[in-house]
Amino acid sequence: MITQKYITDLTYRINGACIEVHKILGAGLAEIVYQKALEKEFKLRNIEYRSEFKIPVIF
């Protein structure tokens, strides 16, 4: 079961990973660079993620 504490802790860990990537790379790079760096940082921090999956949209 997903609890509020789990969500709060996960959010804290994700924000920490994002801050670390930005601290190391700085600003102004292409989005794909940050994406790949963040994927590596998530792996280092054992944060499960999925990237670039298709979501059906009806318009």
KAZI-V634929 format. One record per helix or strand. SS is the DSSP state (@ for helix, = for strand). FROM is the first residue (numbers start at 1). TO is the last residue. If there is no record, write none. Layout:
ss:SS from:FROM to:TO
ss:SS from:FROM to:TO
This chain:
ss:@ from:4 to:25
ss:@ from:31 to:44
